[in-house]
């Protein structure tokens, strides 16, 4: 029961576990850029209307994460 709850996001979407070697990234990459881009497009209607905006949003997320101003 707890494991089933852990496999679902807060909004009820299914969460999948992917082991490190299966990730489509380099070992020194912090995020899977293509997955972040897809999520931004899926979750944000403004970005979905203009998918190219996902790239600038991804850059803003990375800069925020790094503490850049």
PDB file with SEQRES, HELIX, SHEET and CRYST1 records, atoms N, CA, C and O in Angstrom:
SEQRES   1 A   69  UNK UNK UNK UNK UNK UNK UNK UNK UNK UNK UNK UNK UNK          
SEQRES   2 A   69  UNK UNK UNK UNK UNK UNK UNK UNK UNK UNK UNK UNK UNK          
SEQRES   3 A   69  UNK UNK UNK UNK UNK UNK UNK UNK UNK UNK UNK UNK UNK          
SEQRES   4 A   69  UNK UNK UNK UNK UNK UNK UNK UNK UNK UNK UNK UNK UNK          
SEQRES   5 A   69  UNK UNK UNK UNK UNK UNK UNK UNK UNK UNK UNK UNK UNK          
SEQRES   6 A   69  UNK UNK UNK UNK                                              
HELIX    1 AA1 UNK A    2  UNK A    6  1                                   5    
HELIX    2 AA2 UNK A   20  UNK A   22  5                                   3    
HELIX    3 AA3 UNK A   33  UNK A   43  1                                  11    
HELIX    4 AA4 UNK A   45  UNK A   49  1                                   5    
HELIX    5 AA5 UNK A   53  UNK A   66  1                                  14    
CRYST1    1.000    1.000    1.000  90.00  90.00  90.00 P 1           1          
ATOM      1  N   UNK A   1       0.822  -1.189   0.000  1.00  0.00           N  
ATOM      2  CA  UNK A   1       0.000   0.000   0.000  1.00  0.00           C  
ATOM      3  C   UNK A   1       0.870   1.258   0.000  1.00  0.00           C  
ATOM      4  O   UNK A   1       0.630   2.174  -0.787  1.00  0.00           O  
ATOM      5  N   UNK A   2       1.868   1.311   0.866  1.00  0.00           N  
ATOM      6  CA  UNK A   2       2.757   2.477   0.890  1.00  0.00           C  
ATOM      7  C   UNK A   2       3.553   2.559  -0.401  1.00  0.00           C  
ATOM      8  O   UNK A   2       3.746   3.644  -0.950  1.00  0.00           O  
ATOM      9  N   UNK A   3       4.018   1.401  -0.890  1.00  0.00           N  
ATOM     10  CA  UNK A   3       4.785   1.385  -2.131  1.00  0.00           C  
ATOM     11  C   UNK A   3       3.937   1.872  -3.300  1.00  0.00           C  
ATOM     12  O   UNK A   3       4.428   2.598  -4.164  1.00  0.00           O  
ATOM     13  N   UNK A   4       2.662   1.476  -3.331  1.00  0.00           N  
ATOM     14  CA  UNK A   4       1.774   1.956  -4.392  1.00  0.00           C  
ATOM     15  C   UNK A   4       1.630   3.468  -4.340  1.00  0.00           C  
ATOM     16  O   UNK A   4       1.624   4.124  -5.382  1.00  0.00           O  
ATOM     17  N   UNK A   5       1.514   4.030  -3.141  1.00  0.00           N  
ATOM     18  CA  UNK A   5       1.401   5.478  -2.987  1.00  0.00           C  
ATOM     19  C   UNK A   5       2.684   6.164  -3.432  1.00  0.00           C  
ATOM     20  O   UNK A   5       2.639   7.243  -4.021  1.00  0.00           O  
ATOM     21  N   UNK A   6       3.821   5.549  -3.157  1.00  0.00           N  
ATOM     22  CA  UNK A   6       5.101   6.131  -3.543  1.00  0.00           C  
ATOM     23  C   UNK A   6       5.296   6.120  -5.052  1.00  0.00           C  
ATOM     24  O   UNK A   6       6.063   6.924  -5.581  1.00  0.00           O  
ATOM     25  N   UNK A   7       4.617   5.227  -5.745  1.00  0.00           N  
ATOM     26  CA  UNK A   7       4.738   5.139  -7.202  1.00  0.00           C  
ATOM     27  C   UNK A   7       3.819   6.111  -7.923  1.00  0.00           C  
ATOM     28  O   UNK A   7       3.782   6.141  -9.153  1.00  0.00           O  
ATOM     29  N   UNK A   8       3.086   6.896  -7.166  1.00  0.00           N  
ATOM     30  CA  UNK A   8       2.198   7.888  -7.770  1.00  0.00           C  
ATOM     31  C   UNK A   8       2.601   9.280  -7.301  1.00  0.00           C  
ATOM     32  O   UNK A   8       2.946   9.485  -6.137  1.00  0.00           O  
ATOM     33  N   UNK A   9       2.552  10.225  -8.222  1.00  0.00           N  
ATOM     34  CA  UNK A   9       2.848  11.606  -7.871  1.00  0.00           C  
ATOM     35  C   UNK A   9       1.690  12.193  -7.085  1.00  0.00           C  
ATOM     36  O   UNK A   9       0.654  11.549  -6.915  1.00  0.00           O  
ATOM     37  N   UNK A  10       1.864  13.399  -6.613  1.00  0.00           N  
ATOM     38  CA  UNK A  10       0.805  14.058  -5.828  1.00  0.00           C  
ATOM     39  C   UNK A  10      -0.491  14.205  -6.609  1.00  0.00           C  
ATOM     40  O   UNK A  10      -1.583  14.163  -6.042  1.00  0.00           O  
ATOM     41  N   UNK A  11      -0.354  14.378  -7.926  1.00  0.00           N  
ATOM     42  CA  UNK A  11      -1.554  14.561  -8.734  1.00  0.00           C  
ATOM     43  C   UNK A  11      -2.096  13.239  -9.264  1.00  0.00           C  
ATOM     44  O   UNK A  11      -3.001  13.234 -10.098  1.00  0.00           O  
ATOM     45  N   UNK A  12      -1.549  12.106  -8.786  1.00  0.00           N  
ATOM     46  CA  UNK A  12      -2.046  10.795  -9.189  1.00  0.00           C  
ATOM     47  C   UNK A  12      -1.338  10.200 -10.386  1.00  0.00           C  
ATOM     48  O   UNK A  12      -1.615   9.060 -10.760  1.00  0.00           O  
ATOM     49  N   UNK A  13      -0.420  10.952 -11.001  1.00  0.00           N  
ATOM     50  CA  UNK A  13       0.307  10.409 -12.137  1.00  0.00           C  
ATOM     51  C   UNK A  13       1.281   9.335 -11.668  1.00  0.00           C  
ATOM     52  O   UNK A  13       1.793   9.386 -10.550  1.00  0.00           O  
ATOM     53  N   UNK A  14       1.520   8.382 -12.526  1.00  0.00           N  
ATOM     54  CA  UNK A  14       2.408   7.281 -12.178  1.00  0.00           C  
ATOM     55  C   UNK A  14       3.860   7.748 -12.210  1.00  0.00           C  
ATOM     56  O   UNK A  14       4.273   8.465 -13.122  1.00  0.00           O  
ATOM     57  N   UNK A  15       4.614   7.339 -11.223  1.00  0.00           N  
ATOM     58  CA  UNK A  15       6.031   7.658 -11.134  1.00  0.00           C  
ATOM     59  C   UNK A  15       6.803   6.378 -11.395  1.00  0.00           C  
ATOM     60  O   UNK A  15       6.531   5.353 -10.771  1.00  0.00           O  
ATOM     61  N   UNK A  16       7.760   6.425 -12.307  1.00  0.00           N  
ATOM     62  CA  UNK A  16       8.548   5.250 -12.647  1.00  0.00           C  
ATOM     63  C   UNK A  16       9.967   5.389 -12.126  1.00  0.00           C  
ATOM     64  O   UNK A  16      10.557   6.468 -12.172  1.00  0.00           O  
ATOM     65  N   UNK A  17      10.504   4.286 -11.632  1.00  0.00           N  
ATOM     66  CA  UNK A  17      11.895   4.262 -11.185  1.00  0.00           C  
ATOM     67  C   UNK A  17      12.775   3.842 -12.360  1.00  0.00           C  
ATOM     68  O   UNK A  17      12.485   2.863 -13.047  1.00  0.00           O  
ATOM     69  N   UNK A  18      13.844   4.589 -12.579  1.00  0.00           N  
ATOM     70  CA  UNK A  18      14.819   4.258 -13.616  1.00  0.00           C  
ATOM     71  C   UNK A  18      16.184   4.214 -12.943  1.00  0.00           C  
ATOM     72  O   UNK A  18      16.607   5.192 -12.326  1.00  0.00           O  
ATOM     73  N   UNK A  19      16.867   3.090 -13.059  1.00  0.00           N  
ATOM     74  CA  UNK A  19      18.184   2.973 -12.417  1.00  0.00           C  
ATOM     75  C   UNK A  19      19.209   3.806 -13.172  1.00  0.00           C  
ATOM     76  O   UNK A  19      19.034   4.097 -14.355  1.00  0.00           O  
ATOM     77  N   UNK A  20      20.269   4.183 -12.489  1.00  0.00           N  
ATOM     78  CA  UNK A  20      21.298   5.050 -13.052  1.00  0.00           C  
ATOM     79  C   UNK A  20      21.797   4.658 -14.427  1.00  0.00           C  
ATOM     80  O   UNK A  20      21.824   5.502 -15.324  1.00  0.00           O  
ATOM     81  N   UNK A  21      22.197   3.402 -14.631  1.00  0.00           N  
ATOM     82  CA  UNK A  21      22.713   3.016 -15.947  1.00  0.00           C  
ATOM     83  C   UNK A  21      21.698   3.133 -17.085  1.00  0.00           C  
ATOM     84  O   UNK A  21      22.075   3.206 -18.254  1.00  0.00           O  
ATOM     85  N   UNK A  22      20.410   3.149 -16.737  1.00  0.00           N  
ATOM     86  CA  UNK A  22      19.362   3.250 -17.755  1.00  0.00           C  
ATOM     87  C   UNK A  22      19.029   4.694 -18.133  1.00  0.00           C  
ATOM     88  O   UNK A  22      18.316   4.920 -19.111  1.00  0.00           O  
ATOM     89  N   UNK A  23      19.529   5.667 -17.383  1.00  0.00           N  
ATOM     90  CA  UNK A  23      19.232   7.066 -17.661  1.00  0.00           C  
ATOM     91  C   UNK A  23      19.903   7.509 -18.955  1.00  0.00           C  
ATOM     92  O   UNK A  23      21.024   7.105 -19.264  1.00  0.00           O  
ATOM     93  N   UNK A  24      19.190   8.353 -19.704  1.00  0.00           N  
ATOM     94  CA  UNK A  24      19.714   8.844 -20.975  1.00  0.00           C  
ATOM     95  C   UNK A  24      20.472  10.152 -20.739  1.00  0.00           C  
ATOM     96  O   UNK A  24      20.072  11.218 -21.205  1.00  0.00           O  
ATOM     97  N   UNK A  25      21.575  10.036 -20.002  1.00  0.00           N  
ATOM     98  CA  UNK A  25      22.397  11.201 -19.685  1.00  0.00           C  
ATOM     99  C   UNK A  25      23.816  10.739 -19.409  1.00  0.00           C  
ATOM    100  O   UNK A  25      24.083   9.545 -19.269  1.00  0.00           O  
ATOM    101  N   UNK A  26      24.717  11.703 -19.335  1.00  0.00           N  
ATOM    102  CA  UNK A  26      26.089  11.426 -18.941  1.00  0.00           C  
ATOM    103  C   UNK A  26      26.149  11.369 -17.419  1.00  0.00           C  
ATOM    104  O   UNK A  26      25.295  11.945 -16.745  1.00  0.00           O  
ATOM    105  N   UNK A  27      27.131  10.693 -16.882  1.00  0.00           N  
ATOM    106  CA  UNK A  27      27.241  10.551 -15.425  1.00  0.00           C  
ATOM    107  C   UNK A  27      27.353  11.885 -14.700  1.00  0.00           C  
ATOM    108  O   UNK A  27      26.924  11.995 -13.551  1.00  0.00           O  
ATOM    109  N   UNK A  28      27.922  12.903 -15.347  1.00  0.00           N  
ATOM    110  CA  UNK A  28      28.087  14.196 -14.673  1.00  0.00           C  
ATOM    111  C   UNK A  28      26.909  15.143 -14.899  1.00  0.00           C  
ATOM    112  O   UNK A  28      26.920  16.263 -14.388  1.00  0.00           O  
ATOM    113  N   UNK A  29      25.898  14.720 -15.651  1.00  0.00           N  
ATOM    114  CA  UNK A  29      24.695  15.531 -15.838  1.00  0.00           C  
ATOM    115  C   UNK A  29      23.817  15.417 -14.596  1.00  0.00           C  
ATOM    116  O   UNK A  29      23.637  14.326 -14.055  1.00  0.00           O  
ATOM    117  N   UNK A  30      23.278  16.531 -14.151  1.00  0.00           N  
ATOM    118  CA  UNK A  30      22.424  16.537 -12.968  1.00  0.00           C  
ATOM    119  C   UNK A  30      20.995  16.140 -13.327  1.00  0.00           C  
ATOM    120  O   UNK A  30      20.320  15.471 -12.545  1.00  0.00           O  
ATOM    121  N   UNK A  31      20.538  16.547 -14.496  1.00  0.00           N  
ATOM    122  CA  UNK A  31      19.176  16.277 -14.934  1.00  0.00           C  
ATOM    123  C   UNK A  31      19.201  15.598 -16.295  1.00  0.00           C  
ATOM    124  O   UNK A  31      20.190  15.672 -17.025  1.00  0.00           O  
ATOM    125  N   UNK A  32      18.096  14.935 -16.624  1.00  0.00           N  
ATOM    126  CA  UNK A  32      17.906  14.421 -17.974  1.00  0.00           C  
ATOM    127  C   UNK A  32      17.179  15.524 -18.732  1.00  0.00           C  
ATOM    128  O   UNK A  32      15.962  15.675 -18.623  1.00  0.00           O  
ATOM    129  N   UNK A  33      17.939  16.283 -19.493  1.00  0.00           N  
ATOM    130  CA  UNK A  33      17.405  17.497 -20.110  1.00  0.00           C  
ATOM    131  C   UNK A  33      16.156  17.230 -20.944  1.00  0.00           C  
ATOM    132  O   UNK A  33      15.193  17.993 -20.870  1.00  0.00           O  
ATOM    133  N   UNK A  34      16.157  16.168 -21.729  1.00  0.00           N  
ATOM    134  CA  UNK A  34      14.991  15.894 -22.576  1.00  0.00           C  
ATOM    135  C   UNK A  34      13.747  15.617 -21.736  1.00  0.00           C  
ATOM    136  O   UNK A  34      12.641  15.981 -22.137  1.00  0.00           O  
ATOM    137  N   UNK A  35      13.913  14.977 -20.571  1.00  0.00           N  
ATOM    138  CA  UNK A  35      12.764  14.697 -19.700  1.00  0.00           C  
ATOM    139  C   UNK A  35      12.254  15.976 -19.054  1.00  0.00           C  
ATOM    140  O   UNK A  35      11.046  16.156 -18.902  1.00  0.00           O  
ATOM    141  N   UNK A  36      13.160  16.858 -18.675  1.00  0.00           N  
ATOM    142  CA  UNK A  36      12.744  18.131 -18.084  1.00  0.00           C  
ATOM    143  C   UNK A  36      11.988  18.949 -19.122  1.00  0.00           C  
ATOM    144  O   UNK A  36      10.955  19.547 -18.819  1.00  0.00           O  
ATOM    145  N   UNK A  37      12.503  18.972 -20.344  1.00  0.00           N  
ATOM    146  CA  UNK A  37      11.848  19.713 -21.425  1.00  0.00           C  
ATOM    147  C   UNK A  37      10.432  19.166 -21.665  1.00  0.00           C  
ATOM    148  O   UNK A  37       9.477  19.936 -21.767  1.00  0.00           O  
ATOM    149  N   UNK A  38      10.303  17.839 -21.752  1.00  0.00           N  
ATOM    150  CA  UNK A  38       8.992  17.222 -21.957  1.00  0.00           C  
ATOM    151  C   UNK A  38       8.037  17.565 -20.820  1.00  0.00           C  
ATOM    152  O   UNK A  38       6.862  17.844 -21.059  1.00  0.00           O  
ATOM    153  N   UNK A  39       8.531  17.548 -19.589  1.00  0.00           N  
ATOM    154  CA  UNK A  39       7.691  17.871 -18.437  1.00  0.00           C  
ATOM    155  C   UNK A  39       7.243  19.328 -18.471  1.00  0.00           C  
ATOM    156  O   UNK A  39       6.088  19.629 -18.173  1.00  0.00           O  
ATOM    157  N   UNK A  40       8.148  20.229 -18.832  1.00  0.00           N  
ATOM    158  CA  UNK A  40       7.784  21.644 -18.919  1.00  0.00           C  
ATOM    159  C   UNK A  40       6.679  21.858 -19.945  1.00  0.00           C  
ATOM    160  O   UNK A  40       5.744  22.623 -19.709  1.00  0.00           O  
ATOM    161  N   UNK A  41       6.790  21.179 -21.084  1.00  0.00           N  
ATOM    162  CA  UNK A  41       5.773  21.306 -22.134  1.00  0.00           C  
ATOM    163  C   UNK A  41       4.447  20.717 -21.657  1.00  0.00           C  
ATOM    164  O   UNK A  41       3.388  21.288 -21.915  1.00  0.00           O  
ATOM    165  N   UNK A  42       4.498  19.589 -20.968  1.00  0.00           N  
ATOM    166  CA  UNK A  42       3.280  18.921 -20.500  1.00  0.00           C  
ATOM    167  C   UNK A  42       2.577  19.704 -19.395  1.00  0.00           C  
ATOM    168  O   UNK A  42       1.348  19.763 -19.355  1.00  0.00           O  
ATOM    169  N   UNK A  43       3.360  20.306 -18.498  1.00  0.00           N  
ATOM    170  CA  UNK A  43       2.786  20.935 -17.309  1.00  0.00           C  
ATOM    171  C   UNK A  43       2.430  22.402 -17.462  1.00  0.00           C  
ATOM    172  O   UNK A  43       1.628  22.923 -16.687  1.00  0.00           O  
ATOM    173  N   UNK A  44       3.009  23.083 -18.448  1.00  0.00           N  
ATOM    174  CA  UNK A  44       2.805  24.520 -18.572  1.00  0.00           C  
ATOM    175  C   UNK A  44       2.117  24.842 -19.896  1.00  0.00           C  
ATOM    176  O   UNK A  44       2.724  24.677 -20.954  1.00  0.00           O  
ATOM    177  N   UNK A  45       0.867  25.297 -19.865  1.00  0.00           N  
ATOM    178  CA  UNK A  45       0.128  25.581 -21.100  1.00  0.00           C  
ATOM    179  C   UNK A  45       0.797  26.633 -21.992  1.00  0.00           C  
ATOM    180  O   UNK A  45       0.709  26.554 -23.217  1.00  0.00           O  
ATOM    181  N   UNK A  46       1.466  27.618 -21.379  1.00  0.00           N  
ATOM    182  CA  UNK A  46       2.133  28.650 -22.186  1.00  0.00           C  
ATOM    183  C   UNK A  46       3.300  28.050 -22.961  1.00  0.00           C  
ATOM    184  O   UNK A  46       3.537  28.410 -24.114  1.00  0.00           O  
ATOM    185  N   UNK A  47       4.019  27.144 -22.334  1.00  0.00           N  
ATOM    186  CA  UNK A  47       5.130  26.491 -23.024  1.00  0.00           C  
ATOM    187  C   UNK A  47       4.598  25.508 -24.058  1.00  0.00           C  
ATOM    188  O   UNK A  47       5.180  25.369 -25.134  1.00  0.00           O  
ATOM    189  N   UNK A  48       3.498  24.822 -23.745  1.00  0.00           N  
ATOM    190  CA  UNK A  48       2.902  23.890 -24.701  1.00  0.00           C  
ATOM    191  C   UNK A  48       2.487  24.616 -25.982  1.00  0.00           C  
ATOM    192  O   UNK A  48       2.584  24.065 -27.078  1.00  0.00           O  
ATOM    193  N   UNK A  49       2.023  25.864 -25.829  1.00  0.00           N  
ATOM    194  CA  UNK A  49       1.627  26.653 -26.996  1.00  0.00           C  
ATOM    195  C   UNK A  49       2.830  27.053 -27.835  1.00  0.00           C  
ATOM    196  O   UNK A  49       2.720  27.210 -29.050  1.00  0.00           O  
ATOM    197  N   UNK A  50       3.982  27.218 -27.188  1.00  0.00           N  
ATOM    198  CA  UNK A  50       5.228  27.576 -27.868  1.00  0.00           C  
ATOM    199  C   UNK A  50       6.351  26.704 -27.292  1.00  0.00           C  
ATOM    200  O   UNK A  50       7.092  27.158 -26.421  1.00  0.00           O  
ATOM    201  N   UNK A  51       6.487  25.461 -27.767  1.00  0.00           N  
ATOM    202  CA  UNK A  51       7.454  24.527 -27.186  1.00  0.00           C  
ATOM    203  C   UNK A  51       8.896  25.026 -27.153  1.00  0.00           C  
ATOM    204  O   UNK A  51       9.686  24.560 -26.333  1.00  0.00           O  
ATOM    205  N   UNK A  52       9.248  25.956 -28.018  1.00  0.00           N  
ATOM    206  CA  UNK A  52      10.612  26.509 -27.977  1.00  0.00           C  
ATOM    207  C   UNK A  52      10.891  27.227 -26.661  1.00  0.00           C  
ATOM    208  O   UNK A  52      12.047  27.375 -26.263  1.00  0.00           O  
ATOM    209  N   UNK A  53       9.833  27.671 -25.985  1.00  0.00           N  
ATOM    210  CA  UNK A  53      10.009  28.334 -24.694  1.00  0.00           C  
ATOM    211  C   UNK A  53      10.516  27.372 -23.619  1.00  0.00           C  
ATOM    212  O   UNK A  53      11.025  27.808 -22.587  1.00  0.00           O  
ATOM    213  N   UNK A  54      10.379  26.070 -23.857  1.00  0.00           N  
ATOM    214  CA  UNK A  54      10.861  25.085 -22.888  1.00  0.00           C  
ATOM    215  C   UNK A  54      12.371  25.212 -22.717  1.00  0.00           C  
ATOM    216  O   UNK A  54      12.895  25.002 -21.623  1.00  0.00           O  
ATOM    217  N   UNK A  55      13.067  25.554 -23.796  1.00  0.00           N  
ATOM    218  CA  UNK A  55      14.521  25.693 -23.711  1.00  0.00           C  
ATOM    219  C   UNK A  55      14.909  26.849 -22.793  1.00  0.00           C  
ATOM    220  O   UNK A  55      15.809  26.705 -21.965  1.00  0.00           O  
ATOM    221  N   UNK A  56      14.238  27.997 -22.932  1.00  0.00           N  
ATOM    222  CA  UNK A  56      14.575  29.132 -22.062  1.00  0.00           C  
ATOM    223  C   UNK A  56      14.144  28.846 -20.632  1.00  0.00           C  
ATOM    224  O   UNK A  56      14.807  29.288 -19.694  1.00  0.00           O  
ATOM    225  N   UNK A  57      13.049  28.118 -20.443  1.00  0.00           N  
ATOM    226  CA  UNK A  57      12.611  27.759 -19.095  1.00  0.00           C  
ATOM    227  C   UNK A  57      13.583  26.776 -18.458  1.00  0.00           C  
ATOM    228  O   UNK A  57      13.864  26.861 -17.263  1.00  0.00           O  
ATOM    229  N   UNK A  58      14.098  25.839 -19.259  1.00  0.00           N  
ATOM    230  CA  UNK A  58      15.077  24.880 -18.748  1.00  0.00           C  
ATOM    231  C   UNK A  58      16.329  25.625 -18.297  1.00  0.00           C  
ATOM    232  O   UNK A  58      16.869  25.345 -17.227  1.00  0.00           O  
ATOM    233  N   UNK A  59      16.783  26.557 -19.096  1.00  0.00           N  
ATOM    234  CA  UNK A  59      17.965  27.345 -18.737  1.00  0.00           C  
ATOM    235  C   UNK A  59      17.717  28.114 -17.444  1.00  0.00           C  
ATOM    236  O   UNK A  59      18.594  28.174 -16.581  1.00  0.00           O  
ATOM    237  N   UNK A  60      16.535  28.702 -17.304  1.00  0.00           N  
ATOM    238  CA  UNK A  60      16.202  29.433 -16.080  1.00  0.00           C  
ATOM    239  C   UNK A  60      16.185  28.496 -14.876  1.00  0.00           C  
ATOM    240  O   UNK A  60      16.642  28.874 -13.797  1.00  0.00           O  
ATOM    241  N   UNK A  61      15.666  27.283 -15.042  1.00  0.00           N  
ATOM    242  CA  UNK A  61      15.646  26.299 -13.943  1.00  0.00           C  
ATOM    243  C   UNK A  61      17.058  25.925 -13.519  1.00  0.00           C  
ATOM    244  O   UNK A  61      17.353  25.830 -12.328  1.00  0.00           O  
ATOM    245  N   UNK A  62      17.923  25.715 -14.496  1.00  0.00           N  
ATOM    246  CA  UNK A  62      19.305  25.338 -14.192  1.00  0.00           C  
ATOM    247  C   UNK A  62      20.010  26.479 -13.474  1.00  0.00           C  
ATOM    248  O   UNK A  62      20.693  26.253 -12.476  1.00  0.00           O  
ATOM    249  N   UNK A  63      19.853  27.696 -13.968  1.00  0.00           N  
ATOM    250  CA  UNK A  63      20.493  28.843 -13.326  1.00  0.00           C  
ATOM    251  C   UNK A  63      19.969  29.032 -11.902  1.00  0.00           C  
ATOM    252  O   UNK A  63      20.740  29.340 -10.992  1.00  0.00           O  
ATOM    253  N   UNK A  64      18.665  28.848 -11.707  1.00  0.00           N  
ATOM    254  CA  UNK A  64      18.085  28.957 -10.372  1.00  0.00           C  
ATOM    255  C   UNK A  64      18.672  27.891  -9.449  1.00  0.00           C  
ATOM    256  O   UNK A  64      19.023  28.172  -8.303  1.00  0.00           O  
ATOM    257  N   UNK A  65      18.774  26.667  -9.961  1.00  0.00           N  
ATOM    258  CA  UNK A  65      19.321  25.559  -9.172  1.00  0.00           C  
ATOM    259  C   UNK A  65      20.768  25.815  -8.768  1.00  0.00           C  
ATOM    260  O   UNK A  65      21.195  25.426  -7.680  1.00  0.00           O  
ATOM    261  N   UNK A  66      21.511  26.465  -9.639  1.00  0.00           N  
ATOM    262  CA  UNK A  66      22.899  26.741  -9.373  1.00  0.00           C  
ATOM    263  C   UNK A  66      23.093  27.984  -8.505  1.00  0.00           C  
ATOM    264  O   UNK A  66      24.207  28.285  -8.078  1.00  0.00           O  
ATOM    265  N   UNK A  67      22.008  28.694  -8.251  1.00  0.00           N  
ATOM    266  CA  UNK A  67      22.090  29.886  -7.410  1.00  0.00           C  
ATOM    267  C   UNK A  67      22.585  31.118  -8.149  1.00  0.00           C  
ATOM    268  O   UNK A  67      23.000  32.098  -7.530  1.00  0.00           O  
ATOM    269  N   UNK A  68      22.538  31.065  -9.479  1.00  0.00           N  
ATOM    270  CA  UNK A  68      22.966  32.237 -10.268  1.00  0.00           C  
ATOM    271  C   UNK A  68      21.865  33.283 -10.219  1.00  0.00           C  
ATOM    272  O   UNK A  68      20.690  32.959 -10.043  1.00  0.00           O  
ATOM    273  N   UNK A  69      22.255  34.531 -10.377  1.00  0.00           N  
ATOM    274  CA  UNK A  69      21.244  35.582 -10.374  1.00  0.00           C  
ATOM    275  C   UNK A  69      21.199  36.264 -11.709  1.00  0.00           C  
ATOM    276  O   UNK A  69      20.405  37.184 -11.906  1.00  0.00           O  
TER     277      UNK A  69                                                      
END                                                                             
